[in-house]
Amino acid sequence: MSIRRPAVLSAVLVLSGAAVAVVWVRLTGGPALFLAGLSQLKPLVLLLLLSVTAMFIFFRFIRWQFLLRMVGVRLPIKPSLSAYLAS
């Protein structure tokens, strides 16, 4: 299998996900309604939502590191975190 095939598959999956997101936003009222809803959020609530999201991502990364070590894969934390966040 060449390197090109996984890259093409990844591109197709990313574009499919983007298309689904665009259709979803349009079917639920469009970008204007979405942005209007965001503008009604209180800054403290928005900060709380972003903090909880960051916390869950951090805990999922810790779990990922644990699972990697359970199968014998040892990666340095910083590059592993970069790869995890990029994916």
Secondary structure as UniProt FT lines:
FT   HELIX           4..27
FT   TURN            28..29
FT   HELIX           30..39
FT   HELIX           43..70
FT   TURN            71..72
FT   HELIX           77..86
//
